[in-house]
Amino acid sequence: MTITPGTCRSLGFLEDSDSFTETAGSPQYYIQSLTLEQSREDNLISYQWEGDYDGILQFSERNLGLGRGQEIIYDLQKIEHELARYLVFEKVHIEMIENTTLFVEPFSYHIELFQSSMRIIGDIRNLIPQEPISPEKAAAIVGIPTNSFNFSSDRMDTSIDNPSDILKSLEILLCFVKRSPGGSDEFLIKDYVASWASLSEISENAKFNNLLNADLKLKHLVGLYELIEEQVANTTVKYVSEKYKAPITNDLVDSLNKVIDWTIPPSQQELLPADAFALALKRFMYRCLQEETINENIPLCIYVCDESLYFWPSSVSQELIDILLPDEIMVSHTFTVYEFITKQIENLILQPPQESQQRQQPQESQQRRQERPRHAHSTKKKTRKNRFDDI
């Protein structure tokens, strides 16, 4: 997100008013650049959000209206001013001096991981062979059965307290492993973290350390990230931008019904399992759509069918994904399609077994196979890849 000079009063101290002329245009932001050696402590951001009740959280109060005590009113202008003071005032841009001890490698902030390194999951898999976490261990970690048909699209029934806090530590760990593998796939994640002084910050996270006591190894790193990511995404994907929530037509619903296996558990290998489809869309929204930088008017298949992005579970054939995913689904439809699929799954779960079986008879499945769109697999995959590279 870009804050245009002149639009935020709280950042007025960054503007050079002398640069404004009728011909030059509006003022610009100016931030001093220093090396790390020249910087003072006040020049660096050091802000702790947790327990900051004397900071920006003091600029809020409960609604005292009758029956509205659960509502919180925020003084957004004051909060904006305080954040500018904490995070920007007297802060400097650190100049990098390569090949010296003053060089600091670029890093990703929370939620920016996939913006700066969209294929990091594939990079980790290439560095260290990965294996899924066993269903029993996964269930013990999150406190719920791993059978996806027991899910609710917005459920956070998990034994993990504040999974988003753990996910931040996992993002740091993924970035570090990508740069410094330094261990075999059988190396315990806990021992790997303890062996690097640079990871001391996440090793001090009690919640994260408690998670690593499950004897997880580096070969489980991607599986662990995806497991915790799903818990966080369950509650956050609903807040993606409205431009990714465009309504879908009846024709598009028909196209989806022709390619999705609605049986529980999935029984038709020539169709896309409903739960896997929903999971792929949820991962795409969480990893790529939160920053609102992706054009909503391009086909969703350009991203979701890209094998190197690892949105789909490994149990789903890439060839099947390339052939069946409807080309008419745009990125703008992402959340609406996800919501449609999850609601259909929930309805199936609530149905008595006999009704659920009657919902999709063998002859209906055969009709779907006959009606579903056929594509030239190799041509379609090549076209998508080329269009993705142009973005």
C-alpha positions in Angstrom: 0.0 0.0 0.0 1.3 3.4 -1.0 0.6 6.6 1.1 0.7 9.5 -1.2 2.5 12.6 0.1 0.0 15.2 1.3 -2.8 12.7 2.1 -1.7 11.8 5.7 -1.4 14.6 8.2 0.4 12.4 10.6 3.3 12.0 8.2 3.6 15.7 7.5 7.0 15.8 9.1 8.4 13.7 6.3 7.4 16.1 3.6 9.8 18.7 2.2 7.5 21.7 1.8 10.4 23.6 0.0 10.1 21.2 -2.9 6.5 22.3 -3.6 6.1 24.7 -6.6 3.3 25.2 -9.0 5.4 23.4 -11.7 7.1 20.7 -9.6 3.9 19.3 -8.1 3.1 18.1 -4.6 5.7 17.6 -1.9 7.7 14.3 -1.5 8.6 12.2 1.5 12.2 12.4 2.6 13.9 9.9 5.0 17.5 10.2 6.1 19.8 7.4 5.1 22.5 6.2 7.5 24.7 3.1 7.8 24.0 0.8 10.7 27.2 2.0 12.4 26.0 5.7 12.2 22.6 4.9 13.5 21.4 5.5 17.1 18.9 3.4 19.0 16.2 6.0 18.4 16.7 5.6 14.6 15.5 1.9 14.7 12.0 0.6 15.1 11.5 -1.2 18.4 7.9 -1.6 19.1 6.1 -4.4 21.1 2.4 -4.8 20.3 1.6 -7.4 23.0 0.5 -5.8 26.3 0.7 -2.3 24.9 -2.3 -1.0 26.9 -0.5 2.2 27.7 0.2 2.8 24.0 -2.2 3.0 21.1 -4.8 0.7 22.8 -5.5 3.5 25.3 -7.2 5.4 22.4 -10.3 3.2 22.4 -13.3 2.8 24.7 -16.3 0.6 25.0 -19.6 1.9 23.6 -21.6 2.9 26.7 -25.0 2.7 24.8 -27.6 0.3 26.2 -26.9 -3.2 25.0 -23.8 -2.1 23.0 -21.1 -2.8 25.5 -19.3 -5.3 23.3 -18.6 -2.6 20.7 -15.3 -0.8 20.8 -14.9 2.8 19.5 -11.4 3.7 18.3 -9.9 7.2 17.9 -8.4 6.3 14.5 -6.8 9.8 14.0 -5.0 9.6 17.3 -3.9 6.0 16.7 -2.6 7.0 13.3 -0.6 9.9 14.9 0.9 7.6 17.5 1.9 4.9 15.0 3.6 7.5 12.9 5.5 8.6 16.0 6.5 5.1 17.0 7.3 3.7 13.6 8.5 6.7 11.4 9.5 9.7 13.4 13.3 10.1 13.6 13.7 6.7 11.9 16.2 6.2 9.1 16.8 4.1 6.0 19.7 1.8 6.7 22.3 1.8 4.0 23.6 -1.6 3.1 27.4 -2.0 2.7 28.0 -5.4 1.0 30.8 -7.7 2.0 31.1 -6.1 5.4 29.7 -6.8 8.9 27.3 -3.9 8.4 25.4 -5.6 5.6 21.9 -6.7 6.5 20.1 -9.0 4.1 16.6 -7.9 3.0 13.8 -9.6 4.9 10.0 -10.0 4.6 7.6 -8.6 7.0 4.6 -10.6 8.3 2.1 -11.4 5.5 4.7 -10.2 2.9 6.4 -13.6 2.7 4.6 -14.7 -0.5 4.7 -11.2 -2.0 8.5 -11.3 -2.1 9.0 -15.0 -2.6 5.8 -16.5 -4.1 7.5 -19.9 -4.7 9.2 -20.3 -1.3 7.2 -23.5 -0.5 8.7 -25.1 -3.7 12.1 -23.7 -2.8 12.1 -25.5 0.5 10.8 -28.7 -1.0 13.7 -28.6 -3.5 16.3 -28.0 -0.7 14.9 -30.6 1.8 12.7 -33.5 0.8 9.3 -33.0 2.5 6.9 -35.5 4.0 3.3 -34.9 5.3 2.8 -34.8 9.1 0.9 -38.0 10.2 -2.9 -37.4 10.7 -2.5 -38.4 14.3 0.2 -35.9 15.0 -1.5 -33.2 13.1 -4.7 -33.8 15.1 -2.8 -33.5 18.3 -1.2 -30.2 17.2 -4.4 -28.4 16.2 -6.7 -30.3 18.5 -9.2 -31.3 15.7 -9.5 -34.2 13.3 -7.5 -33.7 10.1 -10.3 -35.1 8.0 -11.2 -32.0 6.0 -14.9 -33.0 5.9 -15.1 -32.2 9.6 -14.3 -28.5 9.0 -16.3 -25.4 9.0 -15.0 -22.6 6.8 -14.5 -20.1 9.6 -13.9 -22.5 12.6 -11.0 -21.9 14.9 -11.5 -24.9 17.2 -7.9 -25.5 17.9 -5.8 -26.2 20.9 -3.2 -23.7 19.6 -3.5 -20.4 21.4 -3.1 -17.5 18.8 -1.9 -19.5 15.8 -1.0 -16.3 13.9 1.8 -15.7 16.4 3.2 -19.1 15.7 2.8 -18.5 11.9 5.0 -15.4 12.2 7.8 -17.6 13.6 7.3 -20.2 10.9 7.6 -17.5 8.2 10.9 -16.4 9.7 12.1 -20.0 9.8 11.1 -20.7 6.2 13.1 -17.7 5.0 16.1 -18.7 7.1 16.0 -22.4 5.9 15.8 -21.2 2.3 19.1 -19.2 2.8 20.8 -21.6 5.2 19.6 -25.2 4.9 22.3 -26.7 7.0 20.6 -29.9 8.0 19.2 -33.2 6.7 15.5 -33.9 6.4 15.8 -36.0 9.6 17.2 -33.1 11.6 14.7 -32.1 14.4 13.3 -28.6 13.8 13.9 -27.8 17.5 17.6 -28.7 17.2 17.9 -26.7 14.0 16.5 -23.6 15.6 18.7 -24.0 18.7 21.8 -24.3 16.5 21.5 -20.8 14.9 22.0 -17.7 17.0 20.1 -15.7 14.3 16.9 -17.7 15.3 17.2 -16.9 19.0 14.1 -14.6 18.7 11.7 -17.3 17.6 13.3 -19.8 20.0 12.2 -17.5 22.8 8.6 -17.8 21.7 7.0 -20.2 24.2 4.1 -21.1 22.0 6.4 -21.9 19.1 8.7 -24.0 21.3 5.8 -25.9 22.7 4.8 -26.8 19.2 8.3 -28.1 18.3 8.1 -30.5 21.3 6.1 -32.8 19.0 9.4 -34.1 17.6 8.9 -32.6 14.2 11.8 -32.8 11.7 12.9 -30.6 8.8 11.1 -32.9 6.5 7.8 -31.8 8.2 8.5 -28.1 7.9 6.3 -27.4 4.9 3.5 -29.6 6.4 3.7 -27.7 9.7 3.6 -24.4 8.0 0.5 -25.4 5.9 -1.2 -26.8 9.0 -0.8 -23.6 11.0 -1.5 -21.4 8.0 -4.9 -23.1 7.5 -5.9 -22.4 11.1 -5.1 -18.7 10.6 -6.6 -18.5 7.1 -9.9 -19.9 8.3 -10.6 -16.6 9.9 -8.7 -14.1 7.7 -9.7 -14.9 4.1 -13.1 -13.5 4.6 -11.5 -10.1 4.9 -9.9 -10.1 1.4 -10.7 -7.0 -0.7 -14.2 -6.7 -2.2 -12.6 -6.8 -5.6 -12.0 -10.5 -5.1 -15.6 -11.2 -4.1 -17.4 -10.7 -7.4 -20.7 -12.7 -7.8 -20.7 -15.8 -9.9 -23.3 -16.6 -12.6 -25.5 -19.6 -12.8 -23.5 -20.7 -15.8 -20.3 -20.6 -13.8 -22.0 -22.6 -11.0 -23.0 -25.2 -13.6 -19.4 -25.4 -14.8 -18.2 -25.9 -11.2 -20.7 -28.7 -10.6 -19.5 -30.5 -13.6 -15.9 -30.7 -12.5 -16.2 -31.1 -8.7 -16.6 -34.3 -6.8 -19.2 -33.7 -4.1 -19.2 -37.2 -2.6 -18.0 -37.7 0.9 -15.3 -39.0 1.1 -14.2 -38.3 -2.5 -14.9 -41.3 -4.7 -14.6 -40.1 -8.3 -10.9 -39.9 -9.3 -11.8 -38.1 -12.6 -13.2 -35.0 -10.8 -11.7 -32.4 -8.5 -12.4 -33.2 -4.8 -14.4 -30.4 -3.3 -12.3 -30.1 -0.1 -9.1 -29.9 -2.1 -10.5 -27.2 -4.3 -11.5 -25.2 -1.3 -8.1 -25.6 0.3 -6.3 -24.4 -2.9 -8.5 -21.3 -3.0 -7.9 -20.6 0.7 -4.2 -20.9 0.3 -4.2 -18.6 -2.7 -6.3 -16.0 -0.9 -4.1 -16.0 2.2 -0.8 -16.0 0.4 -1.5 -13.7 -2.5 -4.6 -11.6 -2.1 -4.2 -9.9 1.2 -2.0 -7.1 -0.3 -4.5 -6.4 -3.1 -1.7 -6.3 -5.7 -3.0 -9.0 -8.0 -5.1 -7.9 -10.9 -8.6 -9.3 -10.4 -9.5 -9.3 -14.1 -7.3 -12.2 -15.1 -8.2 -15.9 -15.1 -7.7 -17.6 -11.8 -6.2 -20.6 -13.4 -3.0 -18.6 -14.2 -2.2 -18.8 -10.5 -4.1 -21.8 -9.1 -2.9 -24.1 -11.8 0.7 -23.2 -11.4 2.3 -26.4 -10.1 5.3 -24.5 -8.6 3.0 -22.5 -6.2 1.8 -25.7 -4.3 -1.8 -24.6 -3.6 -3.3 -28.0 -4.1 -2.8 -31.1 -1.9 -0.4 -33.6 -3.4 -3.2 -36.2 -3.6 -4.8 -34.2 -6.6 -3.3 -34.9 -10.0 -1.8 -31.8 -11.7 -3.0 -33.1 -15.0 -6.6 -33.2 -13.6 -6.3 -29.6 -12.3 -5.0 -28.3 -15.7 -7.8 -30.1 -17.6 -10.8 -29.4 -15.4 -10.4 -26.0 -13.8 -12.8 -23.7 -15.7 -11.1 -20.9 -17.6 -14.0 -18.5 -17.1 -13.2 -18.2 -13.3 -11.5 -14.9 -12.8 -9.4 -13.9 -9.8 -12.3 -11.5 -8.9 -14.4 -14.6 -8.3 -12.0 -16.3 -5.9 -13.7 -15.7 -2.5 -17.2 -16.3 -4.0 -16.2 -19.6 -5.5 -14.5 -20.6 -2.2 -17.7 -19.6 -0.3 -19.9 -21.6 -2.7 -17.8 -24.7 -2.3 -17.5 -24.6 1.5 -21.2 -24.0 1.9 -22.0 -27.0 -0.3 -19.6 -29.2 1.7 -21.2 -28.1 5.0 -24.7 -28.8 3.6 -23.5 -32.3 2.6 -22.1 -32.9 6.0 -25.4 -32.0 7.7 -27.4 -34.2 5.4 -28.4 -37.7 6.5 -26.2 -40.4 4.8 -29.0 -41.6 2.5 -29.7 -38.1 1.2 -26.1 -37.5 0.7 -25.7 -40.6 -1.4 -28.8 -39.8 -3.4 -27.5 -36.3 -4.2 -25.0 -37.8 -6.7 -26.2 -41.0 -8.4 -23.9 -42.9 -10.7 -25.8 -41.9 -13.8 -25.4 -38.2 -12.8 -21.7 -38.7 -12.4 -21.5 -40.3 -15.9 -23.5 -37.3 -17.3 -21.0 -35.0 -15.7 -18.1 -36.8 -17.3 -19.8 -36.5 -20.7 -20.7 -32.8 -20.2 -17.6 -31.4 -18.5 -15.4 -29.3 -20.8 -12.5 -30.9 -22.6 -9.3 -29.0 -23.1 -6.1 -29.8 -25.0 -4.0 -30.4 -21.9 -0.5 -29.6 -23.1 -1.7 -26.4 -25.0 -3.7 -25.1 -22.1 -0.9 -25.6 -19.6 1.6 -23.8 -21.8 -0.7 -20.9 -22.4 -1.2 -20.4 -18.7 2.4 -20.5 -17.9 3.3 -18.0 -20.6 0.5 -15.6 -19.4 1.7 -15.9 -15.8 5.3 -15.0 -16.7 4.0 -11.8 -18.4 2.3 -10.6 -15.2 
